[in-house]
C-alpha cells in the first residue's frame, strides 16, 4: 500500500507542478468566462443596435392593416412599384423590400422579401410571424370579434411545473434548465474521461519506451504501478476540475458585471420574450416579461435544482468513469511501443463512450425515464455520461444507488482484466501487439 501511495504522490506532483498545468488551470476559466461574456455582450449590442428598415409594397386588397414595427424591424409602406424599388434598392435607405401580392387569404403565396444581403433566419421569422398575425386578426375580425376583444385574447401563460416526490409535492425545475445542465454535464463528463484517460495511456507509453519501467518493476508489482498511476492522474483531474468550477463561477460573475449593465440585462430578457409587438397592450406585456421572461424562468428553475447533489454525483461518476476507462487505456499503453500504434485498440474502447455520449444528448434528454435511459445509466460503459444527464430531471434514489454499485463493480472487474494484460505487456518490446496476443497475455500464468 505504501508503494502505491508513493506512485500516486509522484504522478500527482509531477503533473501539478508543470507550468502547462498551472497555466491551463487558470487560463481555461478565463477563456470560458471571456467567451460567454463576449456572446452576451454582442447579443445585447445586436439587440440595441440592429434595426432593419423594410419597405412594404402592399397590393393585397384584403390585408388593409399595416404591419407593426418593433425594436428590430421598421416597416414603411410605400406607394411605388415593386419593380422600380428593386432597381433602386442599392441607392435607397431601405435594407429590404417586402412584396405582398393580392393572394388568397386562405392560401397566401407569392410573398417576397428582397434585399441587398441575404435575410437572416431571425428576420425571416419575425416578418413571417407579423404577416401571420395580420391574417389571423383579419379572420377573427371577419367573424365579428372587435379589436378590444381581439387584444384581450392575447394572454401570456406561464406554467409552474411540479412533481410528487417522496416528500410530497415539490417545486420542479423547467425542462429548459434541466436540459441546459444535462448538456453541460454530459459534454464535461465526456471531455474529462477522454482527456485524463488518454493521459494515463501516454504516461505508460513514455515510461515503457524510455525503459524507466524496467527499473520501477524491480521495486513494485505491475498492479501497484498501474493503480498508482491511475489514481494519481485521477487526483490531478479532480484538482483541476474543482479549480475550474471555483474560478469559472468567480470570473464569470465578474465578467458579466463588467460587460452587462442592469438595463442591458433587462433589455435582453424583454427582447427574448417579445417577438412582435402587434397589439396595443404589448408594452405592458413587455414590462412584465422583464421578470417573467424565459431567461427569468430559467433562473428561477435553476434555484429549484439541487446543485450540490448534481456536483457531488458528477464527481463520483467522473472518478468512476475515469477509473473504469483509464484501466483500459493503461492496458493499451502497455501493449504498444508508440502512440501511433494505439489506434486499432482505442476504437473499441472509445465506441461505447461515444455511443453513450450521442444517445445521452439525444434520447435521454427527450425521454429521461424511458428504457433506453434506464439501461444506459446502469451499464458501466455508458452510465458515467447517461446518469449525469438524467440527474437534473430527477432520478429515483434506488436507480442512482444501483448504478453507482454496478459502476464500482465494473471498475474493479476492469482493473483486474487490465492488470493481467498490463503485467505482461509492460515488458514487451519490438513486437507489434494484436488482440490475439493480448488474449494470450491475459491467460498467461506467472
N, C-alpha and C positions, 0 to 999 in steps of 0.2 A: 504493500500500500504506500509506503514511504517513497518507493521508486516512482510510482505513478504520480504522486504529488510533486516530485521533483521535475518530472517531464511536463506536467501541467504548468508549473511555475515557469519553466524555461520557454515553453511555447507561448504562454501569455505575455511575459515580459519582453521577449524578443520581438513581438509584434507591436505591442502598445508603445514601445519606446522608439519605433521607427518614425522618421519625420513624415513619411507618407500617411501613416495612420493618424497622427496628430493633425496634419493639415486637412485631410479629408473629413475627419470628425468635426472640425469646426467650420470647414468651408461648405460642406454639403447643406447644413441647415440655412446658411446664408444664401446659397444659391436657390434653395427651395422657397424660402421666405421672399427673396427678391423676385423670383419668378411669379409667384402668386400676387405679390404686391403690384408688379407691373401689369398683370392681367386685370386686376381690379382698377388700377389707375386708368388704363387705356379704355376699359369698359365704360367707366364713368365719363371720361373725356369724350368718348364716342356718343354717349347719351346726351351730354350737354351741347356738343358742338355740331354733330351730324344732323343736317336737315336737308332733305331732298325736295326740290321745287318741281312740281309736276303740273304741266299744262294739260287741262282736260278738254277734249273735244267731244261734246255730248250730242249725238244725233239720235238718241233714243227718245221716242215720243211718249214712253211710259214713265221712265225714271226722271221726274222733274226736280226732285230734291237733290241738293248738292252734297257731294262728299265732304265730310268734316275734317278739317286739318287738325293735326296734333303736333307734339314736340318734334317729331322726326320726319313728318311728311306735310308739306304745304300744297294744297290743291288750289289751282287757279283756273277758273273756267274762261275760255277764250272764244271769241267769235271770229274764227278763222278756219280755213280749210285744212284738213289733215295733211294733204299733200304739200301745201305751202309751208306748213310748220316743220314738216320733215326736212325739206330742203334747207331751211334756215335755222335748224336746231343748233348747229355749232356756233352761230352768231348770236343766238338769243340767250336770255338769262335762265332758261329752263334746263333742268337736268334730264327730264324725261317728258314724253308725251303719252297721255293715256287716251286711247280712242275707244269710245263707247258707241257701237253701231246700233241700228234700230233692230235689235234682236228680239226674239220671242221671250217673254219674261219667264216662261216655264223651261225654256232651253237656251240659256244665254250662251251665245257663240260669237266668235269674231272679235272679241275684246283684245286689243293690242297695247303693249307698253314698249315704247321705243326710246332709246337714249343713246348718248354718245359713248356710254360704257354699259357693260352688262349689269343688269339689275341683280342685286344680291338676293339671297333666299329670304332674308328678313323683310326687305322692302316688298318683294313679291307677295309674301304672306299678309303684310299689313294692308296692301291695296286690295287683295282678294277678299280679305275679311270685311273691309269697308264696303265693297260692292255687294257682298252677300248681305250685310246689314241693311243696305238700301233696299234690296229686293225683298228681304223679309219684312221690313217695315211697310213697304208698299202693299204687300199681300195682306198684312194684318189690318192696315187702314181700309183696304178694299172690302174686308169682311165686316167693317163697321166699328172698329176699335179707334177711339180718339187718341190724339198724341199724348195726352196726360196719362191715359190708361196704358199706352204703349211704353211710356217711360217707367211706369210703376211695375211693368212686367219684368224689367231687368233687375234681378236680385242676385247679390253675391252670396254664395253659400260656402261656409267653412265647416268641415266635418272633423269632429274630435274623435279619433279612433281610440278605443279602449279594448281591454281583453279581460277575461275572467281567469285569474290565476289561482295559485294555492292560497294566497292571502285575500282572495275575493276580487272585487273589481279594481283593476289597475289602469292608470293612465298609460297609454301606449305611445310610442314614437310613430311618426309618419313613415309611410313607405319610402318617401324620398330620402329622409335622413338615414333610414336603415340601409337603403341601397348604396348611398354615398359611402357610409362607413364600411359596408361589406366589400365594396370595390377596393377601397383603400387598403383594408386589411388583407384581402386576397392578393393584391399586387405586391404589397410589402412582404408577405409570407413567401411568395414565390421567389422574389428577388433575394431575400436573405438566405433561404435554403440553397439556392443556386450559388450565390456569391461565396458563402463560407464553406459549403461542401466542396466546391472546386479548390478552395484554398488548402483543404486537407489533402486532396489528391496531388496538388502541385508540391506541397511540402514533402510528401512521401517520395515523389519522383526526384526532387532535388537531393534529398539525403541518400537515396539509393544510387543515383548517378555519381555523386561525389565520394561514394564509398564510406561516408561517415557512419552509415547504418551498420557496417560490419563491426566497428568499434563499440557502438551502442548496444548491439545484440549480445556482445560478450559480457555485458553487465546487467542487462534487463531482458525479460522474456518478450517475445514479439507482441503478445497480447497486451502487456503493460505499456509497451511503446505506442501501440495503436490507440489504446484508451486514453493515455496521457495526451497524445496529440489531438485527438477528437475533442476531449473535454477542454483542453487549453484554448483551442481555437473557438469553441463554443462560448467560453468566457469572454474572449475578445469581441465576438459578435454581440453578446449581450451588453457588454460595456458600451460599445459603440451605439447600439440601438437605444439604450436608456439615455445616453448623452444627446442623441439626435432628437428624442422626444422633448427633453427639457429645453434644449437650445432652439428647436424649431418653434415650439409654442412661445418662448420668450421673444425670439427675434420676429416671429410673425405678428405678435401683438404690437411690437414697436414699429414694424414696417407699415401695418395698417393705419396706425396712429399718424405716421408721417405722411403717407400717401393719400389717405382718405379723411376728409373732414366730416363732421356730423351731418352737415347739409348735403354733401355729396352722397353719403350713405343713404339718406332719406330719398334723394332723387333716384338712386339706383333701384331701391326697393319699389318705389312708385312706378318707375318705368317698366319694371318686370311684371307689375301687376296689371297695368292698363295697356292693352294693345291698341285699342281705338277708343276715342272719346266721342262717340257718335250720338250721345244723348245729353240733354241739359244738365242732368244730375251727375255728370262724370267727375266734376271737381270734388263733390262730396265723397264719391266712391274712392277717388284718388287719395284724398286726405286719410280716409280710413285704411287704405292699403299700405300706408307707411308703417303701421304697426301690425296689420293683419295680412300682409302680402306673403307670397311663397317663401321669401327669404326669412321673414319673421316667423312663419310657421316651422321652418326647418330649425331655426334657432331654439324655438320652444320645445320641439320634439327631441332635439339632441339632449336637452336637460332631463328628459324623462328616461334616457338610456343610462344604464349602469356602466359608465365608462371605466370605473375601477375594475369591475368584473371582466369587461371586454379586454382591457390591457393585461390583466393577470392571466386570463385564458390564452391570450395571444402569446405571451411569454412562454407559457407551458408548451403550447403547440410549436412555437418556434424552436425551443430546445428539443422537444420530442421529435419533430420532423427533421431538424438538423442532425440529431444523433442517428436517426434511422437512415437517412441518406448518406451522411458522411462516412458511416462504416462501409457502405458500398463503394463510395469514392476512394476510400483508403485501400480497399481490396484492388480496385482498378489501378491505382497508383503503384501498388506493389508488383503488379503483373507486367508493367511496361518499363521501357528504358528511357522514353522521352514522351513529351506531351502530345506529339503528333500521332503517336500510336494509340491514343486513348479513344479516338472517335468511335471505333467499332464497339467498344464496351460502354461508352457513355450513353448511346442512344437507347438501349433497353432500360437503363436506369432513369433517363430523363422522360421517356414517354409516359409513364404513369403520372409523373408530376405535371407534365404539360396537359395531359388529359384532365386531371383534377382541376387544374387552373382554368382550362377552357370551359368545362362543364359547370364549375362553381360560379363563374361570372356570367353564365347564360341560363342554364337550367335551374340552379339552386336559387339565384336571386329572384326568379319568376315563380318558383314553387318550393319555398324553403322547408315545407313539411311533407313533400312527396317522397316516394320510394327511392328515386334516384338520389335525392339529397340525403336521405337517411343512410343508405348504403355507402355513399361516398364519404360520409362523416364517420363511418365505422372502419372502413378498410384503411390500414396504416399508410399505404402508398398515397392516398388522396385525402385522408382526414385532416392533416395539418392545414390545408387550404379550405376544404369544404366546411369544417366546423367553425372556423373564424368568420367565414362568410355568412353562415347561418345564425351565428350568435346574436347579432343586432336585432334579428326578427323574433328572438325568443326560442330557446331550446329547453325541452324538459330536462330536469336535473338528472334523471336516470340515464338518458341518452348521452349527456355530457360525461357522466362518470364512466359509463360503459366504453365510450370512445377513448377516453384517457387510459383506461386499463388495457384495452386492446393495443393502443399505441405503445405503451410501456412494454407489453409482452412482445410486440413486433420489433421494438428496438433491441431487446435482449436477444431475440432469435436472430436478428440481422447481424448483430455484433458477433455472435457465436459463429454464424455462417462466414462472415467476412474474415474473422480471425484465423479460421482454418486455411483460407487462401493466402492471407497475409503472411503467415508464418513461413510458408514455402516460397512464395513469390518474391518476398523482400530480398532474398539472397540469390535470385536467378538473374543472370546477366547474359547478354548477347544472343538470346533466343526469343524470337517473337512469340508471344503468348497467343493462345486461342481459347475459345470456350471449352474445347475438349481438354486442353492442358489444365485449365483452371478446375475442371471437374476432377481430374487426377490429383491435383494438389489438395482438393477438399477431402478426398478419401485417403490421402497419404497418412500413414501411421508413423508416429515418432515425434 
